[in-house]
């Protein structure tokens, strides 16, 4: 007799959960709107009636730019001056580096690191520049360094100004956020086309493309630092009669110093990751060496040029990180230090000039291309065609494509368009708010409106499959790294190298091992995204409340139970952030995979860039932006969700 009332009580308990209520609303929407949408536009792929053809307007814009680029005032007196200023700045920096010579540059970099970060980083700096010379890459390294100095300086200025405006004005912050999201979600290949169309091939478009890619982190962190300033300090400064400008200069900026220097650090890392991509549009230096090696599948030459990029990234990362953490106080101090650093650098440069040794001596170089290529050939010979019992890499690639990528792509392309929108809405709403879900749905719908539904589903299938592999491997590595400081210390330099190695470098060995197609693009994406997942996950697991872990151990929980029932639930925000970063990084490499047979949106962007076809390249780039924005929204919890998870 008491059984019937239990069902309504269970239903009320279920509906008391926010996630259940959200899913119920979406289920009702699917039941009502699904049949209506199917009757009006069909239930397969995105309906043709809801697409907009931009080929004509973009084609006319493309033709106008080409016809007027050499004589219109906009190009002669605006874009032309910007291009000239960039080229002049890069040339001036390069001239200074050449004048200092290898001895002056190495000494100056080592002394600067010593002053800012201490002896250990100084030794690392000296060794890194020496390795660049030993590999025979001194001149390309200086060319890349000159371009990066100008690009990073411009990125820091632009990012700081945007961050300053966003940090001081809530309205500006809300207006800039989608712009920064778009700039950060857009893979570099997608905006190379309009930059090249306006500025041509060379140094200027390479620097501008790098600024667009590297400025958003600086802007975000600057705004974060200014918005997080202690209100009590601001009230105390204001009570002393300080003006708005004085409050900014004496309180807000000094208190945001850590975030500002972290922004500089991130701008440097992002700019260096663009070194190879910028070579596609004419930037000389290390990136050009890597790009040329890709065309001939020369792993040894690519590695010889990629190692200096990694070393530059490590040196700059350690130096700026030390400045941001306040570790500079452990180095030498005093007013005479900087003049001594300058004097020692000048003395080294003069000594090298007097000895006629401005360039790195040819007799001090070591070629690693031949032995690396021999090792690659051995691996291909023994791994590509078959390994007894487990098959070869070619067979693995075929299985991965046939068993995972093809079914996933076919499933996504066969999903009703309105069903895909509802699925995205459900995923975004479950971890965020209705605004998050609306943004994700509109981003996915925009892909259909642009007429890139099927190719976007192809790209999405590659991203999802690679992200799944990345997360499985990343969590498997992060758990022992979080539990063992020794494992963490061993992994740190490995993760540093993998995270700073240019994306193009990964494409070369995977093409040799897996052939041409979607599989090598996925393999390169996994390797590129894995370090970020391992770092974020291990840090989240280490930061779990020790009291909760001790309580679990006192109750007799095993190591696996502690991981599943304590660490993973309490580290949920960090795990979601790891998923988000995996999606963003995998997407960026999958797009570049268009160069090695990845197809889909990546191929369309590469084709548009190669053929000068603004319509194809720009529409595909816009679809990539929308895809990245949608994936970001369905994997990044809002602030409210993070607070709820923490509670």
C-alpha positions as CSV (number, residue, x, y, z in Angstrom):
1,X,0.0,0.0,0.0
2,X,3.0,2.4,0.6
3,X,4.7,1.6,-2.7
4,X,3.0,4.1,-5.0
5,X,4.0,7.3,-3.2
6,X,7.6,6.3,-3.6
7,X,7.7,7.0,-7.3
8,X,6.7,10.7,-7.0
9,X,9.2,11.1,-4.2
10,X,12.0,9.7,-6.3
11,X,10.9,11.9,-9.2
12,X,11.0,15.0,-7.0
13,X,14.4,14.0,-5.7
14,X,15.6,13.5,-9.3
15,X,14.2,16.8,-10.5
16,X,15.8,18.6,-7.5
17,X,19.1,18.1,-9.3
18,X,19.9,21.0,-11.7
19,X,21.4,18.7,-14.4
20,X,18.2,16.6,-14.5
21,X,16.1,19.7,-14.9
22,X,18.3,20.9,-17.7
23,X,18.1,17.6,-19.5
24,X,14.3,17.5,-19.1
25,X,14.0,20.9,-20.7
26,X,16.1,19.8,-23.6
27,X,14.2,16.6,-24.0
28,X,10.9,18.5,-24.3
29,X,12.5,20.9,-26.8
30,X,13.7,17.9,-28.8
31,X,10.3,16.3,-28.8
32,X,8.6,19.5,-29.9
33,X,11.1,21.1,-32.2
34,X,12.7,18.0,-33.7
35,X,9.7,16.9,-35.8
36,X,9.0,20.6,-36.8
37,X,12.5,21.1,-38.0
38,X,12.5,17.8,-39.9
39,X,9.3,18.6,-41.7
40,X,10.5,22.1,-42.6
41,X,14.1,21.4,-43.6
42,X,14.8,17.7,-43.4
43,X,16.6,15.6,-40.8
44,X,19.9,14.9,-42.4
45,X,22.9,17.2,-42.8
46,X,22.6,21.0,-42.5
47,X,19.8,22.1,-45.0
48,X,20.9,23.9,-48.1
49,X,18.1,26.4,-47.6
50,X,19.8,27.7,-44.4
51,X,23.2,28.3,-45.9
52,X,24.7,31.6,-47.1
53,X,27.1,31.6,-50.1
54,X,29.9,34.1,-49.4
55,X,32.0,33.1,-52.4
56,X,30.9,36.0,-54.5
57,X,31.5,38.9,-51.9
58,X,34.8,37.4,-50.8
59,X,35.9,36.8,-54.3
60,X,35.2,40.4,-55.2
61,X,37.1,41.6,-52.1
62,X,40.0,39.4,-53.1
63,X,40.1,40.9,-56.6
64,X,39.8,44.4,-55.2
65,X,42.8,44.0,-52.9
66,X,44.9,42.5,-55.6
67,X,44.0,45.2,-58.1
68,X,44.6,48.1,-55.7
69,X,47.4,46.8,-53.5
70,X,50.1,48.7,-55.5
71,X,48.5,52.1,-55.8
72,X,45.6,52.7,-53.4
73,X,46.3,55.2,-50.6
74,X,45.2,52.7,-48.0
75,X,48.0,50.3,-48.9
76,X,50.6,53.0,-49.7
77,X,50.2,55.3,-46.7
78,X,48.7,53.0,-44.0
79,X,49.5,49.3,-44.5
80,X,52.7,50.3,-46.3
81,X,54.0,52.3,-43.4
82,X,53.1,49.5,-40.9
83,X,55.0,47.0,-43.1
84,X,58.0,49.3,-43.4
85,X,58.1,50.0,-39.7
86,X,58.1,46.2,-38.9
87,X,60.8,45.4,-41.5
88,X,62.9,48.3,-40.2
89,X,62.6,47.2,-36.6
90,X,63.5,43.5,-37.3
91,X,66.4,44.6,-39.5
92,X,67.7,47.0,-36.7
93,X,67.5,44.2,-34.1
94,X,69.2,41.7,-36.4
95,X,72.0,44.2,-37.1
96,X,72.6,44.7,-33.4
97,X,72.8,40.9,-32.8
98,X,75.3,40.6,-35.7
99,X,77.3,43.5,-34.3
100,X,77.5,41.8,-30.9
101,X,78.7,38.6,-32.5
102,X,78.3,35.1,-31.0
103,X,80.4,36.0,-28.0
104,X,78.5,39.2,-27.2
105,X,75.1,37.7,-27.6
106,X,76.0,34.6,-25.5
107,X,77.6,36.7,-22.8
108,X,74.8,39.3,-22.7
109,X,72.1,36.6,-22.5
110,X,74.0,34.7,-19.8
111,X,74.6,37.9,-17.7
112,X,71.0,39.0,-18.1
113,X,69.7,35.6,-16.9
114,X,72.2,35.8,-14.0
115,X,70.9,39.2,-13.0
116,X,67.2,38.2,-13.3
117,X,67.1,34.5,-12.3
118,X,70.4,33.5,-10.7
119,X,73.3,31.3,-11.5
120,X,71.5,28.1,-12.5
121,X,69.4,29.8,-15.3
122,X,72.5,31.7,-16.4
123,X,74.4,28.4,-16.9
124,X,71.4,27.0,-18.8
125,X,71.4,30.1,-21.0
126,X,75.1,29.9,-21.9
127,X,74.7,26.2,-22.6
128,X,71.6,26.7,-24.8
129,X,73.3,29.4,-27.0
130,X,76.4,27.2,-27.3
131,X,74.3,24.3,-28.5
132,X,72.6,26.5,-31.1
133,X,76.1,27.3,-32.4
134,X,77.3,23.7,-32.2
135,X,74.4,22.6,-34.4
136,X,75.4,25.0,-37.1
137,X,72.2,27.1,-36.5
138,X,73.7,30.3,-35.2
139,X,72.7,32.6,-38.0
140,X,69.1,31.2,-38.4
141,X,68.8,31.4,-34.6
142,X,69.7,35.1,-34.7
143,X,67.2,35.8,-37.5
144,X,64.5,34.0,-35.5
145,X,65.5,35.9,-32.3
146,X,65.3,39.2,-34.1
147,X,61.9,38.5,-35.4
148,X,60.7,37.2,-32.0
149,X,62.0,40.2,-30.2
150,X,60.0,42.6,-32.4
151,X,56.9,40.3,-32.4
152,X,57.0,39.8,-28.6
153,X,57.5,43.5,-27.9
154,X,54.5,44.4,-30.2
155,X,52.4,41.6,-28.6
156,X,53.2,42.8,-25.1
157,X,52.3,46.4,-26.0
158,X,49.0,45.5,-27.8
159,X,48.1,42.9,-25.2
160,X,48.8,45.2,-22.3
161,X,46.8,48.1,-23.8
162,X,43.8,45.7,-24.4
163,X,44.2,44.2,-20.9
164,X,44.4,47.7,-19.4
165,X,41.1,48.7,-21.0
166,X,39.5,45.4,-20.0
167,X,40.8,45.5,-16.5
168,X,39.6,49.1,-15.8
169,X,36.1,48.8,-17.4
170,X,33.6,46.0,-17.0
171,X,31.8,46.9,-20.2
172,X,35.1,46.8,-22.2
173,X,35.9,43.5,-20.6
174,X,32.6,42.0,-21.7
175,X,33.1,43.4,-25.2
176,X,36.7,42.2,-25.6
177,X,36.1,38.7,-24.2
178,X,34.6,37.2,-27.4
179,X,37.2,39.0,-29.5
180,X,40.0,37.4,-27.4
181,X,38.2,34.0,-27.5
182,X,38.1,34.2,-31.3
183,X,41.8,35.3,-31.6
184,X,42.9,32.5,-29.3
185,X,40.6,29.8,-30.8
186,X,41.6,30.6,-34.4
187,X,44.5,28.4,-35.6
188,X,47.3,30.4,-37.1
189,X,46.8,29.0,-40.5
190,X,43.3,30.4,-40.7
191,X,44.4,34.1,-40.6
192,X,47.6,33.8,-42.6
193,X,45.5,34.2,-45.8
194,X,44.1,37.7,-45.2
195,X,47.5,38.9,-43.7
196,X,49.4,37.7,-46.8
197,X,46.7,39.1,-49.1
198,X,47.2,42.6,-47.6
199,X,50.9,42.6,-46.8
200,X,52.3,40.1,-49.2
201,X,55.1,37.5,-48.4
202,X,57.8,38.4,-46.0
203,X,58.8,39.5,-42.5
204,X,55.9,42.0,-41.9
205,X,53.0,39.5,-42.3
206,X,54.9,37.0,-40.2
207,X,55.3,39.5,-37.4
208,X,51.7,40.6,-37.6
209,X,50.4,36.9,-37.6
210,X,52.6,36.3,-34.5
211,X,51.1,39.3,-32.8
212,X,47.6,38.2,-33.4
213,X,48.4,34.8,-32.0
214,X,50.5,36.0,-29.0
215,X,48.7,39.1,-27.8
216,X,45.5,37.5,-26.3
217,X,47.3,35.7,-23.4
218,X,48.9,39.0,-22.4
219,X,45.6,40.8,-22.6
220,X,43.8,38.2,-20.5
221,X,46.4,38.1,-17.8
222,X,46.7,41.9,-17.6
223,X,43.0,42.2,-17.2
224,X,43.0,39.4,-14.6
225,X,45.7,41.1,-12.6
226,X,44.0,44.5,-12.6
227,X,40.6,43.1,-11.8
228,X,42.0,41.0,-8.9
229,X,43.6,43.9,-7.1
230,X,42.9,44.0,-3.4
231,X,40.0,46.5,-2.9
232,X,41.2,47.3,0.6
233,X,44.5,48.6,-0.8
234,X,42.7,50.6,-3.5
235,X,40.4,52.2,-0.8
236,X,43.4,53.1,1.3
237,X,45.2,54.7,-1.6
238,X,42.0,56.6,-2.6
239,X,41.6,57.8,1.0
240,X,45.0,59.5,0.7
241,X,43.6,61.6,-2.2
242,X,45.3,59.7,-5.1
243,X,43.9,60.3,-8.5
244,X,42.8,57.5,-10.9
245,X,46.1,57.7,-12.7
246,X,48.1,57.6,-9.4
247,X,46.0,54.6,-8.2
248,X,46.8,52.8,-11.4
249,X,50.6,53.5,-11.3
250,X,51.2,53.2,-7.6
251,X,48.8,50.4,-6.6
252,X,47.1,48.4,-9.3
253,X,50.0,47.8,-11.7
254,X,52.5,47.0,-8.9
255,X,50.1,44.6,-7.3
256,X,49.4,43.0,-10.7
257,X,53.2,42.5,-11.4
258,X,53.0,38.7,-11.2
259,X,50.2,38.5,-13.7
260,X,51.9,41.0,-16.1
261,X,55.1,39.1,-16.1
262,X,53.2,35.8,-16.6
263,X,51.5,37.4,-19.6
264,X,54.9,38.3,-21.0
265,X,56.0,34.7,-20.5
266,X,53.0,33.4,-22.3
267,X,53.4,35.9,-25.1
268,X,57.0,34.7,-25.6
269,X,56.0,31.0,-25.6
270,X,53.1,31.6,-28.1
271,X,55.4,33.7,-30.4
272,X,58.0,31.0,-30.5
273,X,55.4,28.4,-31.3
274,X,54.6,30.5,-34.4
275,X,58.2,30.5,-35.6
276,X,57.6,27.6,-38.0
277,X,54.1,28.6,-39.1
278,X,55.4,32.1,-39.9
279,X,58.0,30.6,-42.3
280,X,55.1,29.5,-44.6
281,X,54.6,33.2,-45.5
282,X,58.3,34.1,-45.9
283,X,59.8,34.5,-42.4
284,X,63.4,33.4,-42.5
285,X,65.3,31.6,-39.7
286,X,64.8,28.4,-37.8
287,X,61.2,28.1,-38.9
288,X,62.2,28.1,-42.5
289,X,64.7,25.3,-41.9
290,X,62.0,23.2,-40.3
291,X,59.5,23.9,-43.0
292,X,61.9,23.0,-45.8
293,X,62.8,19.8,-44.0
294,X,59.1,18.9,-43.9
295,X,58.9,19.0,-47.7
296,X,61.6,16.4,-48.0
297,X,60.8,14.4,-44.8
298,X,64.3,15.2,-43.5
299,X,63.9,14.4,-39.8
300,X,67.5,15.1,-39.0
301,X,67.6,18.6,-40.4
302,X,64.2,19.4,-38.9
303,X,65.4,18.3,-35.4
304,X,68.6,20.3,-35.8
305,X,66.5,23.4,-36.4
306,X,63.8,22.5,-33.9
307,X,66.2,22.0,-31.0
308,X,67.3,25.7,-31.0
309,X,63.7,26.8,-30.9
310,X,63.1,24.6,-27.9
311,X,66.3,25.9,-26.2
312,X,65.2,29.6,-26.8
313,X,61.8,28.8,-25.4
314,X,63.3,27.1,-22.3
315,X,65.7,30.0,-21.6
316,X,63.1,32.7,-22.0
317,X,60.5,30.7,-20.0
318,X,62.9,30.2,-17.1
319,X,64.0,33.8,-17.1
320,X,60.6,35.4,-17.3
321,X,59.1,32.9,-14.8
322,X,61.9,33.7,-12.3
323,X,61.1,37.4,-12.7
324,X,57.4,36.7,-12.2
325,X,57.9,34.6,-9.1
326,X,60.1,37.2,-7.5
327,X,63.2,35.0,-7.7
328,X,65.2,37.9,-9.1
329,X,66.0,38.9,-5.5
330,X,68.2,35.8,-5.3
331,X,70.4,37.2,-8.0
332,X,72.9,40.0,-7.7
333,X,71.6,43.4,-6.8
334,X,72.7,47.0,-6.8
335,X,72.7,50.0,-9.0
336,X,76.0,49.1,-10.7
337,X,74.9,45.6,-11.8
338,X,73.2,46.7,-15.0
339,X,76.1,48.9,-16.2
340,X,78.5,46.0,-15.4
341,X,76.3,43.6,-17.5
342,X,76.3,46.1,-20.4
343,X,80.0,46.6,-20.1
344,X,80.8,42.9,-20.0
345,X,78.6,42.3,-23.1
346,X,80.3,45.1,-25.0
347,X,83.7,43.8,-24.0
348,X,82.9,40.3,-25.3
349,X,81.6,41.7,-28.6
350,X,84.7,43.9,-29.0
351,X,87.0,40.9,-28.3
352,X,85.2,38.8,-30.9
353,X,85.4,41.5,-33.4
354,X,89.2,42.0,-32.8
355,X,89.7,38.3,-33.2
356,X,87.6,38.3,-36.4
357,X,85.2,35.8,-34.9
358,X,81.8,37.5,-35.0
359,X,80.1,34.4,-36.5
360,X,80.2,31.0,-34.8
361,X,83.3,29.2,-36.0
362,X,82.6,26.5,-38.6
363,X,85.1,24.2,-37.0
364,X,83.0,24.2,-33.8
365,X,79.9,22.7,-35.4
366,X,78.4,19.2,-35.2
367,X,76.0,17.7,-37.7
368,X,73.3,15.5,-36.2
369,X,71.2,15.2,-39.4
370,X,72.9,12.0,-40.7
371,X,72.7,9.9,-37.5
372,X,69.1,11.1,-36.8
373,X,68.0,10.2,-40.3
374,X,69.8,6.8,-40.0
375,X,67.9,6.2,-36.7
376,X,64.7,7.2,-38.4
377,X,65.3,4.9,-41.4
378,X,66.0,2.0,-39.0
379,X,62.7,2.7,-37.1
380,X,60.8,2.9,-40.4
381,X,62.4,-0.3,-41.7
382,X,61.6,-2.2,-38.5
383,X,58.3,-0.6,-37.4
384,X,56.5,0.6,-40.6
385,X,55.9,-2.7,-42.4
386,X,55.2,-4.9,-39.4
387,X,56.3,-6.0,-36.0
388,X,55.8,-9.7,-35.1
389,X,52.7,-10.1,-33.0
390,X,51.5,-6.5,-32.9
391,X,51.7,-5.3,-36.5
392,X,53.4,-2.2,-37.8
393,X,52.7,1.5,-37.7
394,X,51.1,1.4,-41.1
395,X,48.7,-1.2,-39.9
396,X,48.0,0.7,-36.7
397,X,47.2,3.8,-38.8
398,X,44.9,1.8,-41.1
399,X,43.1,0.3,-38.0
400,X,42.8,3.7,-36.4
401,X,41.4,5.3,-39.5
402,X,39.0,2.4,-40.3
403,X,37.9,1.4,-36.9
404,X,37.7,4.8,-35.1
405,X,37.9,7.8,-37.5
406,X,35.7,6.6,-40.2
407,X,32.8,5.4,-38.0
408,X,33.0,8.5,-35.9
409,X,33.0,10.8,-38.9
410,X,30.1,8.8,-40.5
411,X,28.2,9.0,-37.2
412,X,28.6,12.7,-36.9
413,X,27.7,13.4,-40.5
414,X,24.7,11.1,-40.2
415,X,23.4,12.8,-37.1
416,X,20.4,15.1,-37.7
417,X,21.5,18.7,-37.8
418,X,19.0,19.6,-35.1
419,X,20.1,16.7,-33.0
420,X,23.7,17.9,-33.1
421,X,22.6,21.3,-32.0
422,X,20.6,19.8,-29.0
423,X,23.5,17.5,-28.1
424,X,25.9,20.5,-28.0
425,X,23.4,22.5,-26.0
426,X,23.1,19.7,-23.5
427,X,26.9,19.3,-23.0
428,X,27.4,23.1,-22.7
429,X,24.5,23.6,-20.4
430,X,25.4,20.8,-18.0
431,X,28.8,22.4,-17.1
432,X,27.8,26.0,-17.6
433,X,24.9,28.4,-17.9
434,X,22.2,28.9,-20.6
435,X,24.5,31.6,-22.1
436,X,27.2,29.1,-22.5
437,X,24.9,26.7,-24.2
438,X,23.5,29.5,-26.5
439,X,27.0,30.5,-27.5
440,X,27.9,26.9,-28.3
441,X,24.7,26.3,-30.3
442,X,25.1,29.5,-32.3
443,X,28.7,28.7,-33.1
444,X,27.8,25.3,-34.4
445,X,24.8,26.7,-36.4
446,X,27.2,29.3,-38.0
447,X,29.2,26.4,-39.4
448,X,26.1,25.2,-41.1
449,X,25.2,28.6,-42.4
450,X,28.7,28.9,-43.9
451,X,28.1,25.7,-45.8
452,X,30.9,23.7,-44.1
453,X,28.8,21.2,-42.1
454,X,30.2,17.9,-43.5
455,X,33.8,18.9,-43.6
456,X,33.5,20.4,-40.1
457,X,32.1,17.1,-38.9
458,X,35.1,15.4,-40.4
459,X,37.4,17.7,-38.6
460,X,35.4,17.3,-35.4
461,X,35.7,13.5,-35.6
462,X,39.5,13.8,-35.8
463,X,39.6,16.2,-32.9
464,X,37.4,14.0,-30.7
465,X,39.3,10.8,-31.4
466,X,42.7,12.4,-30.8
467,X,41.4,14.1,-27.6
468,X,40.2,10.7,-26.3
469,X,43.6,9.2,-26.8
470,X,45.4,12.2,-25.3
471,X,43.2,12.1,-22.2
472,X,43.7,8.4,-21.6
473,X,47.5,8.7,-22.0
474,X,47.6,12.0,-20.1
475,X,45.7,10.7,-17.1
476,X,47.8,7.5,-17.1
477,X,51.0,9.5,-16.9
478,X,49.7,12.3,-14.6
479,X,48.6,10.0,-11.8
480,X,52.1,8.6,-11.0
481,X,53.6,12.1,-11.6
482,X,51.2,13.5,-9.0
483,X,52.0,10.8,-6.4
484,X,55.8,10.6,-6.8
485,X,58.0,13.7,-6.7
486,X,60.8,11.7,-8.3
487,X,58.6,10.8,-11.3
488,X,57.6,14.5,-11.6
489,X,61.2,15.6,-11.6
490,X,62.1,13.1,-14.3
491,X,59.1,14.1,-16.4
492,X,59.5,17.8,-16.2
493,X,62.4,18.3,-18.7
494,X,60.7,15.8,-21.1
495,X,57.4,17.7,-20.9
496,X,59.3,21.0,-21.4
497,X,60.9,19.7,-24.6
498,X,57.6,18.3,-26.0
499,X,55.6,21.4,-25.1
500,X,58.0,23.8,-26.7
501,X,58.9,21.8,-29.8
502,X,57.2,23.4,-32.9
503,X,54.1,21.6,-34.2
504,X,55.6,21.1,-37.6
505,X,58.5,19.1,-36.1
506,X,56.1,16.4,-35.0
507,X,54.6,16.1,-38.4
508,X,57.8,14.9,-40.0
509,X,58.5,11.7,-38.0
510,X,54.8,10.7,-37.8
511,X,54.6,11.0,-41.6
512,X,57.6,8.7,-41.9
513,X,56.1,6.2,-39.5
514,X,52.4,6.4,-40.4
515,X,52.3,7.6,-44.0
516,X,50.0,10.3,-45.4
517,X,46.5,10.7,-44.1
518,X,44.5,11.5,-41.0
519,X,46.4,9.1,-38.7
520,X,49.7,11.0,-38.7
521,X,47.9,14.3,-38.0
522,X,46.2,12.7,-35.0
523,X,49.5,11.2,-33.8
524,X,51.2,14.6,-34.0
525,X,48.2,16.2,-32.2
526,X,48.4,13.7,-29.3
527,X,52.1,14.3,-28.8
528,X,51.7,18.0,-28.9
529,X,48.7,18.2,-26.5
530,X,49.9,15.5,-24.0
531,X,52.3,17.7,-22.0
532,X,49.6,20.2,-21.1
533,X,47.2,17.5,-20.0
534,X,49.8,15.8,-17.9
535,X,50.9,19.1,-16.2
536,X,47.4,20.4,-15.4
537,X,46.1,17.0,-14.3
538,X,49.1,16.2,-12.0
539,X,48.9,19.7,-10.5
540,X,45.2,19.4,-9.8
541,X,45.7,15.9,-8.1
542,X,48.6,17.2,-6.0
543,X,46.6,20.2,-4.8
544,X,43.7,18.1,-3.3
545,X,43.1,18.8,0.3
546,X,45.5,16.7,2.4
547,X,42.8,16.4,5.1
548,X,40.4,14.7,2.7
549,X,43.2,12.3,1.7
550,X,44.0,11.5,5.3
551,X,40.4,10.9,6.1
552,X,40.1,8.5,3.2
553,X,43.2,6.6,4.3
554,X,42.0,6.4,7.9
555,X,38.8,4.8,6.6
556,X,40.8,2.1,4.9
557,X,40.4,3.3,1.3
558,X,42.8,1.7,-1.1
559,X,45.0,3.8,-3.4
560,X,42.6,3.3,-6.3
561,X,39.6,4.2,-4.2
562,X,41.3,7.4,-3.0
563,X,42.0,8.3,-6.6
564,X,38.4,7.6,-7.8
565,X,36.4,8.9,-4.9
566,X,38.6,11.7,-3.5
567,X,41.2,13.0,-5.8
568,X,39.3,13.0,-9.1
569,X,36.1,14.6,-7.7
570,X,38.0,17.3,-5.8
571,X,40.2,18.0,-8.8
572,X,37.2,18.2,-11.2
573,X,37.8,21.9,-12.2
574,X,41.5,21.1,-13.1
575,X,40.4,17.9,-15.0
576,X,37.9,19.9,-17.0
577,X,40.6,22.5,-17.7
578,X,42.9,19.7,-18.9
579,X,40.1,18.5,-21.3
580,X,39.6,22.1,-22.5
581,X,43.3,22.5,-23.2
582,X,43.5,19.2,-24.9
583,X,40.7,20.2,-27.3
584,X,42.3,23.5,-28.2
585,X,45.8,22.1,-28.8
586,X,44.6,19.1,-30.7
587,X,42.4,21.3,-32.9
588,X,45.4,23.5,-33.8
589,X,47.5,20.5,-34.9
590,X,44.7,18.8,-36.7
591,X,44.3,21.9,-38.9
592,X,48.0,21.8,-39.7
593,X,47.5,18.2,-40.5
594,X,45.9,19.4,-43.8
595,X,49.5,19.6,-45.1
596,X,50.0,15.8,-44.6
597,X,46.7,14.5,-45.9
598,X,44.4,15.3,-42.9
599,X,41.8,16.8,-45.3
600,X,38.6,18.6,-44.1
601,X,38.9,22.2,-42.9
602,X,42.7,22.0,-42.6
603,X,43.0,21.1,-46.3
604,X,40.7,24.0,-47.3
605,X,42.7,26.5,-45.4
606,X,46.0,25.2,-46.9
607,X,44.5,25.2,-50.3
608,X,43.2,28.7,-50.0
609,X,46.6,29.9,-48.8
610,X,48.5,28.2,-51.6
611,X,46.1,29.3,-54.3
612,X,45.4,32.8,-53.0
613,X,41.7,31.9,-52.8
614,X,40.3,34.2,-50.1
615,X,36.8,32.8,-50.3
616,X,37.9,29.2,-49.6
617,X,40.5,30.0,-47.0
618,X,38.6,32.6,-45.1
619,X,35.3,30.7,-44.9
620,X,37.2,27.6,-43.8
621,X,39.0,29.7,-41.2
622,X,35.7,31.1,-40.0
623,X,34.3,27.6,-39.6
624,X,37.4,26.6,-37.6
625,X,36.8,29.6,-35.3
626,X,33.2,28.5,-34.8
627,X,34.3,24.9,-34.2
628,X,36.9,26.0,-31.7
629,X,34.5,28.3,-29.9
630,X,31.9,25.5,-29.7
631,X,34.4,23.0,-28.3
632,X,35.7,25.6,-25.8
633,X,32.2,26.2,-24.5
634,X,31.4,22.6,-24.0
635,X,34.6,21.8,-22.2
636,X,35.2,25.0,-20.1
637,X,33.1,25.4,-16.9
638,X,31.9,28.8,-16.0
639,X,32.8,30.5,-12.8
640,X,29.5,29.5,-11.2
641,X,30.1,25.9,-12.1
642,X,33.7,26.0,-10.7
643,X,32.4,27.4,-7.4
644,X,29.8,24.7,-7.3
645,X,32.4,22.0,-7.9
646,X,34.6,23.5,-5.2
647,X,31.7,23.5,-2.7
